[in-house]
Amino acid sequence: MSTKHVVSSVAVTALAAGALAATSGPASAATAPVSAPRIVAHLDLAAGQQPENITLLPHGSVAVTFALSRQIAAIGPDGKVKVLATLPAPAAGSTTPVLSSPFLGGIVRAKDGTLYFNYATGTADLTGIWKLRPGGSPQRIAALPARGLPNGLALDARSGHLYAADSVLGTVWRAPVKGGKATAWSTDKALAQQSFLGANGIKVHNGAVWATNLDAGAVLRIPVGRHGAAGHVRTVATGLPAADDLSFTGKGDTLLVALNSTNEVALVRPNGSHTIVLTAKDGLEGPTSLAIRGDRILVPSAAYFTQKDPNLLGAKFAGK
């Protein structure tokens, strides 16, 4: 299957998973506590700049994974893009589960500046969790099954572990930050793939691992028990179509979820109720993930469905 076909397939299901200086967007449809949305960076679709995931860097910059071009890139507050690394291509004829093309998923940053990210290729030699030290080269630190699709990635700095959400195998993998064997931390049926992609976004927050299930349109909470074992999975919220990645708004359990297929961002309250706070009218085109810096949120859009304007959107955020 060609890359063009891959993008088209992802678009049809809406991932049911260079740049210009900051400019004002169209008339805003943002809803409180979100306001003043604007496009920080218009990205280059032809160059494969479709951002799948995001993590904060110092000095107002962010790092993103470009899902289908095998690239890790930094985007500055001025919208300029700098490619930090390109992952090795798999052997000719290799196919990644569901998507066919090699896929770069979640990305997180440790305090020492090391970036960790998921890479899926359908091959045993490359699929897994990788790291990129400042000024270094990409290095795989934990292998994951080639038949899976590692997507979202979360870092638990306290325990020194990474959690990877596998969208095909319906598994949350756990691996040490220092590298080593990954173990299947949770295989609960709530994580399972139904038609396209299951477990997708993931975060560690308040003693639990939180994940989305894209097919189910749900947010899940998995307590981290004694000795790090996974507890009983609880469904926190439903009715979130193509729930991609999530981000917490503060110390409480209120969170934001990127809804890929509907070009929206939802604010989800601890009781599971939710409202839409950003839409396509604000510039979203298949939002894939979110990051919060102070009183601002940053939302990458991959334009998998629209195939028009992948971008990075910023907005003010007044809630916690």
Backbone bond lengths (Angstrom), bond angles and torsions (degrees), N, CA, C in turn:
res aa  C-N    CA-C-N  psi(-1)  N-CA   C-N-CA  omega(-1)  CA-C   N-CA-C  phi
1 M - - - 1.471 - - 1.525 109.42 -
2 S 1.334 116.92 131.07 1.458 120.94 -177.45 1.516 111.52 -72.72
3 T 1.360 115.96 161.48 1.458 120.13 176.59 1.513 110.57 -60.62
4 K 1.324 115.60 -38.17 1.469 119.18 178.88 1.517 109.88 -59.67
5 H 1.347 115.67 -42.35 1.453 120.07 179.43 1.519 110.28 -66.70
6 V 1.349 116.04 -38.19 1.457 119.94 178.28 1.513 110.57 -58.54
7 V 1.336 116.34 -50.00 1.459 119.96 -179.16 1.521 109.95 -60.38
8 S 1.352 116.00 -40.72 1.450 119.56 -179.89 1.521 110.86 -63.78
9 S 1.351 117.04 -42.12 1.461 120.59 180.00 1.514 110.99 -63.37
10 V 1.324 116.29 -43.47 1.455 120.12 178.48 1.510 109.82 -63.41
11 A 1.343 116.08 -37.35 1.456 119.95 -178.54 1.518 111.29 -66.44
12 V 1.337 116.79 -44.35 1.460 119.58 -176.05 1.518 110.93 -59.61
13 T 1.328 115.25 -38.94 1.458 119.18 178.51 1.507 111.14 -92.45
14 A 1.306 115.96 -0.05 1.460 124.26 176.45 1.523 111.35 59.72
15 L 1.310 113.12 34.54 1.470 119.24 -174.49 1.505 106.57 50.76
16 A 1.501 103.94 30.88 1.491 117.24 -176.63 1.448 104.92 -36.66
17 A 1.992 96.62 20.87 1.526 135.09 145.98 0.863 94.66 -109.16
18 G 26.038 131.14 -122.38 1.214 39.55 176.60 1.467 147.51 151.83
19 A 1.294 121.97 -83.52 1.453 122.79 -171.27 1.523 111.22 -81.72
20 L 1.322 114.85 160.96 1.451 120.50 179.87 1.513 111.12 -95.50
21 A 1.308 117.26 156.60 1.467 121.27 174.94 1.515 108.78 -63.84
22 A 1.334 116.84 157.00 1.457 122.08 -176.04 1.517 110.97 -56.48
23 T 1.336 115.00 132.62 1.456 120.71 178.94 1.514 108.86 -135.15
24 S 1.305 116.49 156.40 1.453 121.01 178.67 1.509 109.75 -71.49
25 G 1.352 117.07 144.98 1.446 121.83 179.96 1.512 110.74 -93.82
26 P 1.340 116.37 -168.14 1.455 121.01 179.03 1.518 110.99 -70.66
27 A 1.323 115.48 178.56 1.459 120.23 179.06 1.517 109.56 -52.28
28 S 1.319 116.73 131.57 1.456 121.76 -171.03 1.521 112.24 -78.12
29 A 1.342 114.77 141.39 1.453 121.13 171.57 1.517 110.01 -113.78
30 A 1.332 117.07 9.41 1.461 121.90 -177.55 1.526 110.79 -57.32
31 T 1.338 114.95 144.04 1.457 122.36 -178.54 1.515 109.60 -118.20
32 A 1.338 116.88 139.56 1.453 121.81 179.84 1.538 110.26 -52.38
33 P 1.338 116.28 139.35 1.467 129.51 13.20 1.522 115.23 -89.63
34 V 1.337 118.19 15.84 1.458 122.03 178.25 1.521 109.21 -100.15
35 S 1.348 115.93 139.33 1.461 119.97 179.73 1.525 110.30 -152.43
36 A 1.323 115.58 169.21 1.465 124.36 173.69 1.524 113.83 51.09
37 P 1.334 118.45 52.24 1.466 119.42 176.91 1.520 111.69 -70.93
38 R 1.310 116.27 145.01 1.468 121.24 174.59 1.522 108.91 -153.52
39 I 1.298 115.92 154.08 1.461 121.15 178.36 1.526 109.04 -81.18
40 V 1.308 116.03 119.52 1.467 121.61 177.33 1.515 110.82 -80.53
41 A 1.335 116.76 -38.62 1.466 120.88 -178.57 1.515 110.08 -148.27
42 H 1.323 116.24 127.69 1.459 122.12 167.42 1.521 106.43 -90.43
43 L 1.336 117.17 124.94 1.452 121.30 -174.42 1.525 111.01 -99.78
44 D 1.314 115.66 166.82 1.467 122.79 -171.24 1.525 110.13 -96.42
45 L 1.323 116.43 101.42 1.456 121.05 -179.25 1.522 111.43 -61.10
46 A 1.318 117.24 -42.95 1.461 121.32 -177.83 1.528 112.48 -62.31
47 A 1.333 115.88 -27.40 1.456 120.48 179.64 1.526 112.51 -90.66
48 G 1.330 116.21 5.61 1.451 120.16 178.03 1.513 114.38 79.47
49 Q 1.327 117.50 22.36 1.462 120.96 -178.08 1.535 110.66 -86.56
50 Q 1.340 115.14 71.88 1.461 121.78 178.37 1.529 107.71 -111.91
51 P 1.336 117.37 101.44 1.466 121.13 -171.64 1.524 112.92 -74.91
52 E 1.321 115.38 124.22 1.458 121.52 -179.39 1.525 112.18 -94.83
53 N 1.331 117.16 -39.11 1.452 119.41 -176.25 1.517 110.14 -147.55
54 I 1.343 116.05 164.59 1.460 120.96 -169.77 1.522 110.79 -143.36
55 T 1.333 116.71 146.74 1.448 122.88 170.20 1.517 108.43 -144.76
56 L 1.322 116.70 152.42 1.459 121.11 -175.86 1.519 111.52 -78.58
57 L 1.335 115.55 142.05 1.460 124.17 171.82 1.530 108.14 -116.35
58 P 1.332 118.23 166.74 1.473 119.58 177.52 1.526 112.30 -65.78
59 H 1.330 114.76 163.28 1.469 123.31 171.88 1.533 113.29 62.10
60 G 1.322 116.11 32.47 1.455 119.44 173.99 1.511 115.81 83.22
61 S 1.324 117.82 0.52 1.460 121.00 179.61 1.519 111.08 -89.60
62 V 1.317 115.94 167.05 1.459 122.26 174.21 1.528 108.48 -134.22
63 A 1.321 115.73 159.04 1.462 121.70 170.40 1.517 108.01 -111.89
64 V 1.322 116.13 141.05 1.457 121.18 179.17 1.522 109.71 -132.97
65 T 1.330 114.80 157.31 1.459 120.89 168.66 1.519 107.82 -98.39
66 F 1.320 116.78 130.59 1.463 120.75 170.48 1.527 106.28 -91.75
67 A 1.317 116.46 106.96 1.457 123.44 -163.70 1.519 114.34 -53.11
68 L 1.321 117.33 -48.99 1.459 120.66 -168.64 1.519 114.30 -104.66
69 S 1.342 117.90 -1.61 1.467 119.90 178.98 1.525 112.18 -107.15
70 R 1.352 116.51 4.16 1.469 122.34 175.40 1.518 112.16 65.67
71 Q 1.336 118.75 28.19 1.464 121.57 -174.82 1.525 112.65 -117.56
72 I 1.344 113.92 142.34 1.462 122.85 167.44 1.524 106.22 -103.36
73 A 1.327 117.69 131.84 1.457 120.20 -176.13 1.524 110.92 -138.03
74 A 1.321 115.00 153.86 1.465 122.06 172.72 1.522 108.18 -104.76
75 I 1.331 116.31 140.60 1.459 121.99 175.05 1.522 107.34 -121.29
76 G 1.320 116.25 122.02 1.453 121.19 -178.62 1.509 111.98 -82.28
77 P 1.335 117.26 167.16 1.468 120.79 178.44 1.528 112.45 -62.91
78 D 1.343 116.16 -17.45 1.464 120.30 176.38 1.526 112.16 -88.53
79 G 1.344 117.02 1.73 1.460 121.21 178.38 1.507 114.96 88.48
80 K 1.335 117.97 -2.26 1.463 119.69 -179.02 1.519 111.15 -76.11
81 V 1.330 115.53 142.03 1.458 122.52 -176.22 1.522 110.27 -108.75
82 K 1.334 115.79 133.66 1.458 121.41 175.53 1.523 108.89 -128.88
83 V 1.314 116.80 120.20 1.468 120.72 177.81 1.523 108.72 -74.37
84 L 1.340 115.90 125.05 1.459 121.41 -178.77 1.519 112.53 -92.35
85 A 1.341 116.21 -31.90 1.471 119.54 -179.07 1.520 109.22 -165.77
86 T 1.325 115.13 153.17 1.461 122.33 172.75 1.519 107.59 -121.53
87 L 1.299 116.55 126.73 1.460 121.20 -177.94 1.528 110.75 -74.74
88 P 1.341 117.60 149.83 1.467 120.04 179.76 1.518 111.62 -63.39
89 A 1.314 116.46 143.85 1.454 121.40 179.00 1.525 109.75 -78.82
90 P 1.321 117.31 144.47 1.463 119.52 176.00 1.522 111.01 -72.48
91 A 1.303 115.74 169.80 1.464 120.81 179.26 1.521 110.47 -59.75
92 A 1.317 115.38 147.93 1.464 121.14 179.81 1.525 110.09 -55.71
93 G 1.327 115.51 137.24 1.452 121.14 179.25 1.507 114.40 89.97
94 S 1.329 117.48 -5.10 1.461 120.93 178.95 1.528 110.20 -71.94
95 T 1.314 116.94 145.25 1.456 120.87 178.11 1.526 110.08 -131.35
96 T 1.315 116.30 132.59 1.459 122.71 177.32 1.524 109.06 -82.85
97 P 1.331 118.51 137.28 1.462 119.78 179.15 1.528 112.53 -52.08
98 V 1.325 116.46 136.50 1.465 126.79 177.50 1.524 112.32 70.03
99 L 1.342 118.16 -50.59 1.456 120.86 -171.85 1.518 113.97 -94.12
100 S 1.322 117.68 -17.50 1.460 123.78 -179.93 1.527 112.30 73.63
101 S 1.327 117.37 -57.24 1.456 122.10 -179.30 1.520 111.28 -73.39
102 P 1.351 119.13 151.43 1.468 121.05 170.27 1.529 110.24 -52.00
103 F 1.331 116.00 144.99 1.460 120.46 -171.85 1.518 110.23 -135.54
104 L 1.335 116.48 124.92 1.462 123.18 172.54 1.525 108.31 -98.92
105 G 1.329 116.15 124.97 1.454 120.21 -175.63 1.508 114.01 -107.69
106 G 1.336 116.23 -124.01 1.461 121.93 -173.29 1.511 113.81 -65.82
107 I 1.339 114.72 153.20 1.459 121.25 178.66 1.535 109.09 -141.71
108 V 1.331 116.29 139.61 1.459 122.61 176.77 1.528 108.40 -138.01
109 R 1.330 115.35 159.69 1.467 120.51 -179.57 1.521 109.62 -124.08
110 A 1.334 116.26 131.27 1.461 121.93 175.41 1.523 109.71 -87.04
111 K 1.330 116.61 166.17 1.460 121.25 -177.36 1.530 113.12 -60.53
112 D 1.326 117.09 -28.63 1.465 119.39 -179.98 1.523 112.97 -81.93
113 G 1.336 116.37 3.81 1.454 120.87 177.38 1.515 114.74 93.17
114 T 1.331 117.53 -4.66 1.459 120.36 178.54 1.525 110.22 -69.64
115 L 1.313 115.63 134.41 1.454 121.78 175.52 1.530 108.90 -99.51
116 Y 1.326 116.28 135.73 1.456 122.33 175.42 1.522 107.92 -118.27
117 F 1.324 117.37 142.29 1.457 119.63 -176.53 1.520 110.51 -157.15
118 N 1.339 115.28 159.35 1.469 122.39 179.21 1.519 110.50 -96.68
119 Y 1.332 114.85 142.70 1.458 120.53 178.54 1.525 107.78 -137.07
120 A 1.338 117.03 126.84 1.459 122.93 179.35 1.523 109.71 -120.28
121 T 1.323 116.21 130.88 1.465 120.65 -177.82 1.523 113.37 -133.43
122 G 1.339 117.58 -8.94 1.455 119.40 -172.84 1.514 112.83 79.30
123 T 1.328 117.27 6.90 1.463 121.33 178.84 1.520 109.83 -124.12
124 A 1.333 115.40 145.51 1.460 120.90 -175.65 1.522 112.87 -70.41
125 D 1.330 117.85 -23.34 1.462 120.34 -175.00 1.522 113.46 -80.56
126 L 1.354 117.34 -16.56 1.468 119.53 -174.62 1.522 114.09 -123.52
127 T 1.320 118.76 -29.40 1.459 120.69 -175.73 1.528 110.97 -65.85
128 G 1.329 116.04 129.91 1.454 119.40 178.51 1.513 112.97 155.93
129 I 1.330 115.23 -161.61 1.458 123.31 177.94 1.523 108.62 -98.61
130 W 1.314 115.43 131.64 1.453 122.20 -176.35 1.526 110.41 -120.10
131 K 1.328 115.66 163.75 1.462 120.05 174.13 1.520 109.87 -134.46
132 L 1.328 114.62 155.90 1.462 122.48 176.21 1.513 107.80 -137.56
133 R 1.329 116.39 109.47 1.457 120.34 176.21 1.521 109.26 -80.82
134 P 1.341 117.76 152.51 1.471 119.75 178.09 1.530 110.68 -54.35
135 G 1.311 115.75 125.42 1.452 121.18 179.72 1.510 115.14 77.40
136 G 1.346 116.76 1.85 1.454 120.43 -177.20 1.515 113.30 -101.22
137 S 1.321 115.27 -164.70 1.457 122.74 178.89 1.528 109.27 -117.60
138 P 1.327 118.18 153.34 1.457 120.57 -179.80 1.524 111.82 -61.21
139 Q 1.328 116.15 141.49 1.454 121.81 -178.53 1.516 109.11 -143.71
140 R 1.326 117.55 130.61 1.457 120.04 177.48 1.519 109.32 -77.65
141 I 1.350 116.22 132.70 1.463 120.27 -178.96 1.523 112.86 -112.39
142 A 1.344 117.26 -15.82 1.463 120.37 178.25 1.518 109.10 -152.48
143 A 1.316 116.27 124.91 1.458 120.64 177.38 1.523 110.08 -78.13
144 L 1.335 115.78 145.10 1.456 122.51 173.60 1.521 108.25 -128.53
145 P 1.345 118.22 158.03 1.466 120.19 -175.65 1.526 113.63 -58.04
146 A 1.311 115.95 133.82 1.464 121.23 -179.56 1.523 111.82 -65.52
147 R 1.331 117.16 -22.38 1.471 120.57 -179.53 1.523 112.17 -81.84
148 G 1.337 117.63 -2.49 1.450 121.94 -179.55 1.519 112.43 -102.81
149 L 1.341 115.16 -178.26 1.456 121.75 178.05 1.524 109.00 -136.36
150 P 1.345 117.95 84.02 1.463 119.51 176.76 1.521 110.37 -61.86
151 N 1.323 116.34 124.24 1.455 121.40 -172.43 1.528 109.82 -116.91
152 G 1.335 118.54 -96.13 1.458 120.60 -179.75 1.524 112.51 -67.07
153 L 1.347 115.49 154.06 1.458 121.51 -179.61 1.519 109.18 -139.17
154 A 1.343 116.08 137.30 1.465 121.78 179.24 1.518 109.28 -131.76
155 L 1.318 115.50 148.11 1.462 122.61 179.49 1.520 110.08 -114.20
156 D 1.320 116.50 127.47 1.455 122.64 170.94 1.520 107.04 -106.31
157 A 1.334 115.76 94.51 1.466 120.46 -174.90 1.521 111.52 -64.93
158 R 1.338 117.60 -30.11 1.463 120.53 -178.03 1.525 112.03 -65.79
159 S 1.313 116.64 -44.10 1.467 120.13 -177.61 1.522 112.44 -91.83
160 G 1.349 116.00 -13.88 1.455 119.43 -178.32 1.510 113.27 74.60
161 H 1.346 115.96 36.79 1.460 120.00 -179.65 1.529 111.49 -127.56
162 L 1.314 114.37 155.32 1.454 123.13 172.98 1.525 108.26 -112.84
163 Y 1.333 116.03 143.40 1.455 122.08 177.12 1.522 108.42 -119.44
164 A 1.321 116.70 125.45 1.466 122.10 -179.04 1.517 109.51 -116.34
165 A 1.333 116.90 128.84 1.458 122.65 178.41 1.525 109.11 -90.74
166 D 1.321 116.78 120.18 1.466 122.09 180.00 1.523 108.69 -96.82
167 S 1.324 116.03 113.27 1.463 121.63 -173.29 1.519 113.97 -75.57
168 V 1.315 118.17 -18.85 1.461 121.98 -179.64 1.526 111.32 -98.38
169 L 1.314 116.97 -43.36 1.462 120.95 -177.66 1.527 112.93 -86.17
170 G 1.336 118.21 -4.71 1.459 120.72 178.99 1.510 112.65 58.94
171 T 1.313 115.20 45.40 1.457 121.69 -173.22 1.519 110.51 -133.25
172 V 1.328 116.14 142.91 1.450 120.75 165.98 1.528 106.96 -102.27
173 W 1.342 115.34 116.45 1.457 121.70 178.95 1.529 109.43 -91.05
174 R 1.328 115.94 147.27 1.457 122.56 178.24 1.518 108.76 -125.16
175 A 1.332 116.33 130.48 1.462 120.93 -178.14 1.522 109.72 -142.02
176 P 1.320 118.30 147.32 1.461 120.35 177.69 1.521 111.68 -70.54
177 V 1.332 116.02 142.36 1.467 120.66 179.22 1.527 110.96 -59.16
178 K 1.316 116.67 -32.43 1.463 120.57 -179.09 1.524 112.47 -72.89
179 G 1.313 116.38 -9.19 1.450 120.30 -178.78 1.511 111.58 100.73
180 G 1.326 116.38 154.62 1.454 121.42 -179.21 1.513 111.28 140.44
181 K 1.304 115.55 -163.20 1.459 120.94 -175.46 1.522 111.90 -72.38
182 A 1.324 115.66 133.40 1.461 121.14 173.27 1.524 108.93 -88.73
183 T 1.329 116.51 141.28 1.458 121.02 178.11 1.522 109.92 -119.23
184 A 1.329 115.49 151.63 1.465 120.99 177.99 1.527 107.58 -76.74
185 W 1.324 116.31 98.35 1.468 122.10 -174.49 1.521 111.58 -74.41
186 S 1.327 117.73 -40.86 1.460 121.83 176.35 1.521 109.80 -145.16
187 T 1.334 115.07 133.42 1.468 121.35 175.37 1.528 109.51 -125.25
188 D 1.312 116.53 29.25 1.459 121.40 -177.98 1.532 110.78 -56.58
189 K 1.326 116.58 144.70 1.461 121.11 -177.05 1.521 112.73 -61.64
190 A 1.342 117.74 -21.20 1.466 120.27 178.21 1.514 112.07 -66.92
191 L 1.334 117.53 -16.46 1.460 122.46 179.61 1.526 112.52 -89.82
192 A 1.324 117.17 -6.40 1.456 121.72 -167.33 1.528 113.58 -70.35
193 Q 1.308 113.44 149.12 1.463 123.17 171.51 1.526 108.21 -70.86
194 Q 1.344 116.15 136.35 1.460 120.51 177.96 1.522 111.75 -106.33
195 S 1.327 115.97 -47.74 1.462 119.78 -179.79 1.521 112.31 -137.75
196 F 1.334 116.26 -31.34 1.461 119.75 -175.86 1.524 110.33 -132.85
197 L 1.332 117.75 -73.72 1.458 122.01 -179.31 1.523 110.41 -134.12
198 G 1.319 116.18 135.28 1.457 121.43 177.37 1.516 111.47 -93.62
199 A 1.345 116.53 -117.85 1.467 121.28 -179.31 1.517 109.94 -50.50
200 N 1.325 117.14 131.95 1.458 119.68 -171.10 1.518 111.74 -133.25
201 G 1.345 117.82 -83.01 1.459 121.20 178.32 1.518 110.69 -80.13
202 I 1.328 116.11 158.23 1.468 118.99 -177.76 1.521 110.65 -157.90
203 K 1.343 115.80 142.25 1.462 122.82 176.53 1.526 108.94 -146.13
204 V 1.345 116.58 153.94 1.457 122.65 171.53 1.523 107.03 -104.60
205 H 1.351 116.78 126.44 1.463 120.19 -173.51 1.522 110.00 -159.32
206 N 1.339 116.01 129.56 1.465 122.09 174.03 1.531 113.03 50.41
207 G 1.322 115.79 51.74 1.452 120.35 174.07 1.506 115.90 73.56
208 A 1.323 116.74 19.40 1.459 119.76 -178.66 1.523 110.65 -148.41
209 V 1.316 114.67 160.06 1.463 121.92 169.69 1.523 106.81 -100.24
210 W 1.319 116.05 125.50 1.458 122.63 179.55 1.527 108.61 -108.43
211 A 1.322 116.60 136.06 1.459 120.24 -178.27 1.520 110.02 -139.94
212 T 1.313 115.07 156.26 1.460 120.27 170.54 1.525 108.66 -102.74
213 N 1.318 115.90 154.06 1.463 122.04 167.28 1.510 105.99 -117.11
214 L 1.331 116.12 112.31 1.461 120.76 -173.08 1.521 111.42 -64.04
215 D 1.339 117.74 -46.97 1.465 120.65 -179.53 1.520 111.79 -62.81
216 A 1.337 117.03 -39.57 1.462 121.21 -176.64 1.525 112.56 -82.42
217 G 1.348 117.55 -13.76 1.465 120.32 -177.20 1.509 111.77 62.26
218 A 1.338 115.88 41.92 1.459 120.04 -171.36 1.524 112.22 -129.60
219 V 1.349 114.54 155.91 1.458 122.80 169.64 1.519 107.62 -110.59
220 L 1.329 116.70 131.68 1.456 123.15 -175.82 1.519 110.76 -119.83
221 R 1.331 116.35 148.72 1.459 122.04 175.90 1.521 109.35 -123.02
222 I 1.343 116.47 127.69 1.463 122.20 -179.32 1.524 107.71 -122.42
223 P 1.328 119.02 107.28 1.463 120.32 -179.73 1.527 111.56 -62.51
224 V 1.320 115.66 144.82 1.461 121.18 172.47 1.523 106.73 -94.03
225 G 1.323 116.39 109.91 1.448 121.01 -174.13 1.517 113.95 -87.25
226 R 1.309 114.53 -164.23 1.461 120.27 179.73 1.524 110.04 -60.54
227 H 1.304 115.61 139.55 1.467 122.60 179.97 1.530 111.79 61.48
228 G 1.337 116.78 18.84 1.460 120.55 174.37 1.509 115.75 84.37
229 A 1.318 118.72 6.20 1.462 121.04 -178.14 1.525 110.99 -71.17
230 A 1.338 115.83 152.63 1.463 121.43 178.36 1.524 110.44 -77.92
231 G 1.327 116.28 133.62 1.451 121.38 176.97 1.519 111.47 -90.14
232 H 1.335 115.59 -167.07 1.459 121.89 -179.00 1.533 110.23 -71.53
233 V 1.313 116.31 133.53 1.462 121.17 -179.51 1.524 110.33 -77.09
234 R 1.325 115.61 132.30 1.462 121.28 175.99 1.518 109.60 -118.46
235 T 1.319 117.02 132.61 1.462 121.35 175.58 1.524 108.50 -81.70
236 V 1.328 116.20 117.45 1.466 122.11 -176.81 1.524 111.58 -86.67
237 A 1.331 116.39 -40.26 1.465 120.47 -176.04 1.519 109.65 -151.28
238 T 1.318 115.55 148.07 1.462 122.47 175.68 1.527 108.43 -131.55
239 G 1.327 115.92 179.90 1.460 119.77 178.64 1.512 113.20 75.62
240 L 1.349 116.26 28.94 1.464 122.15 -179.26 1.526 108.56 -116.61
241 P 1.333 118.36 85.70 1.468 121.45 -171.73 1.519 113.04 -58.75
242 A 1.340 114.92 130.70 1.469 121.96 179.87 1.521 111.57 51.80
243 A 1.346 115.07 48.73 1.464 120.40 178.65 1.519 109.06 -63.23
244 D 1.323 116.66 114.66 1.454 122.18 -177.03 1.529 108.83 -93.40
245 D 1.317 119.32 -109.49 1.459 119.56 -179.81 1.527 110.53 -98.32
246 L 1.334 115.06 171.83 1.458 121.57 -175.67 1.518 110.11 -137.87
247 S 1.346 115.61 161.90 1.459 121.20 177.67 1.521 108.52 -150.34
248 F 1.332 117.43 135.81 1.457 121.28 179.50 1.524 110.45 -82.46
249 T 1.334 115.19 145.24 1.458 120.12 -173.99 1.517 112.92 -88.81
250 G 1.320 117.73 -11.82 1.460 121.77 -179.23 1.510 110.03 -178.37
251 K 1.343 116.97 -153.71 1.456 121.16 -177.81 1.526 112.70 -74.17
252 G 1.325 116.96 -23.11 1.458 120.29 178.28 1.517 111.71 -79.13
253 D 1.347 115.83 -169.96 1.460 120.64 -175.36 1.526 113.85 -100.43
254 T 1.328 117.39 14.40 1.465 120.04 172.32 1.529 108.57 -73.61
255 L 1.319 116.31 138.37 1.465 119.59 -175.72 1.521 111.35 -144.36
256 L 1.315 114.33 165.10 1.461 122.57 175.08 1.523 108.59 -112.95
257 V 1.330 116.77 142.87 1.457 121.88 179.44 1.524 109.28 -128.72
258 A 1.326 116.31 133.09 1.465 122.14 175.13 1.525 108.60 -83.27
259 L 1.336 117.02 121.56 1.459 122.75 179.25 1.523 108.23 -102.70
260 N 1.326 114.93 101.31 1.455 120.40 -168.03 1.522 113.65 -64.67
261 S 1.328 116.99 -48.92 1.464 119.25 -171.14 1.515 113.72 -73.66
262 T 1.332 117.46 -25.71 1.462 120.24 -177.13 1.527 113.06 -101.06
263 N 1.332 116.95 3.53 1.471 121.59 179.16 1.525 111.25 56.54
264 E 1.337 115.68 50.78 1.460 120.89 -176.52 1.518 111.45 -138.67
265 V 1.323 115.10 160.78 1.466 122.80 166.76 1.514 106.90 -121.14
266 A 1.347 115.92 130.96 1.457 121.49 -179.64 1.520 110.07 -108.69
267 L 1.332 115.99 140.95 1.456 123.00 170.76 1.523 107.12 -95.95
268 V 1.338 116.45 118.53 1.466 121.87 -176.30 1.517 109.13 -109.60
269 R 1.320 116.12 124.41 1.464 121.95 -179.17 1.524 110.33 -88.62
270 P 1.336 117.82 162.25 1.464 120.96 -177.17 1.532 114.34 -56.15
271 N 1.335 117.49 -26.61 1.468 119.91 179.78 1.528 112.93 -84.97
272 G 1.346 116.53 2.52 1.457 121.19 177.52 1.514 114.92 93.93
273 S 1.334 117.95 -11.75 1.462 119.48 177.00 1.525 109.23 -70.90
274 H 1.313 116.06 153.89 1.463 118.19 -177.09 1.521 111.60 -152.01
275 T 1.327 114.69 153.68 1.452 122.84 177.62 1.525 108.69 -133.59
276 I 1.311 115.77 154.77 1.462 121.62 178.18 1.524 108.78 -87.89
277 V 1.340 116.46 128.11 1.462 120.18 -176.87 1.528 113.34 -115.61
278 L 1.330 117.94 -15.76 1.460 122.41 174.71 1.525 108.65 -141.47
279 T 1.338 116.35 147.06 1.458 120.77 -179.12 1.526 110.55 -139.00
280 A 1.321 114.92 -176.31 1.465 120.93 177.67 1.523 111.47 -60.54
281 K 1.328 117.35 -28.25 1.462 120.24 179.19 1.525 111.85 -64.74
282 D 1.321 116.19 -20.53 1.468 120.89 178.10 1.525 112.13 -89.42
283 G 1.347 117.23 -7.86 1.457 121.32 179.07 1.515 115.09 116.69
284 L 1.346 117.25 -0.02 1.460 119.45 179.73 1.528 110.79 -69.71
285 E 1.341 115.63 136.82 1.466 122.20 175.70 1.528 108.66 -138.59
286 G 1.315 115.25 81.18 1.455 119.56 -177.34 1.515 112.08 73.28
287 P 1.337 118.60 59.99 1.465 121.01 -179.42 1.525 110.88 -62.06
288 T 1.324 116.34 138.19 1.459 121.32 -173.50 1.523 114.06 -114.92
289 S 1.330 117.89 -23.56 1.461 120.97 -174.05 1.524 108.68 -165.23
290 L 1.346 115.84 177.26 1.463 120.48 -178.90 1.513 110.15 -148.70
291 A 1.329 115.10 155.63 1.460 121.36 171.28 1.521 107.36 -142.35
292 I 1.329 115.82 148.62 1.461 120.99 179.98 1.518 108.91 -121.08
293 R 1.324 115.80 127.25 1.471 122.43 177.05 1.524 107.68 -127.14
294 G 1.338 115.76 105.71 1.459 119.09 -179.27 1.513 111.52 62.25
295 D 1.331 116.24 -121.11 1.460 120.72 -179.17 1.523 111.94 -100.89
296 R 1.335 116.79 24.93 1.464 120.45 179.73 1.524 110.43 -129.66
297 I 1.329 115.22 146.40 1.456 120.38 171.25 1.521 108.66 -112.66
298 L 1.314 115.88 149.20 1.450 123.39 178.99 1.519 108.42 -125.15
299 V 1.327 116.77 128.66 1.464 121.43 -173.71 1.533 109.79 -130.08
300 P 1.330 117.86 111.18 1.453 119.76 173.42 1.528 111.29 -78.93
301 S 1.314 116.81 139.94 1.465 122.88 173.62 1.521 108.40 -118.42
302 A 1.335 116.19 129.58 1.463 120.18 -177.13 1.523 113.32 -93.17
303 A 1.323 117.57 -11.82 1.476 121.74 179.86 1.526 112.05 55.46
304 Y 1.337 117.37 35.89 1.459 120.30 177.56 1.519 110.75 -60.59
305 F 1.317 116.20 -38.90 1.458 120.54 -177.38 1.524 112.26 -85.38
306 T 1.324 117.35 -47.21 1.461 120.66 -174.98 1.518 112.99 -76.91
307 Q 1.343 116.60 -30.33 1.466 121.68 -177.34 1.533 111.55 53.53
308 K 1.343 115.80 38.25 1.462 119.70 -177.89 1.528 112.65 -120.76
309 D 1.323 116.99 -65.85 1.465 119.70 -168.96 1.527 111.95 -136.04
310 P 1.346 117.87 78.35 1.463 117.37 171.22 1.523 108.88 -60.80
311 N 1.323 116.90 140.21 1.460 117.99 -173.36 1.522 111.67 -157.05
312 L 1.309 114.78 174.67 1.457 122.70 171.26 1.522 106.73 -121.30
313 L 1.331 116.02 119.69 1.451 121.96 -178.06 1.527 109.64 -106.25
314 G 1.333 115.73 140.33 1.451 121.65 174.11 1.517 110.10 -119.54
315 A 1.326 116.65 150.75 1.460 121.18 178.22 1.518 109.66 -154.39
316 K 1.333 116.07 157.33 1.447 120.78 174.70 1.520 109.51 -77.74
317 F 1.351 115.13 146.75 1.454 119.88 179.86 1.517 108.88 -134.92
318 A 1.325 116.91 120.53 1.458 121.30 -174.29 1.523 113.28 -103.08
319 G 1.326 117.67 -5.11 1.466 120.03 -176.28 1.512 111.92 -99.30
320 K 1.336 114.81 163.61 1.467 121.61 176.10 1.518 109.09 -136.13
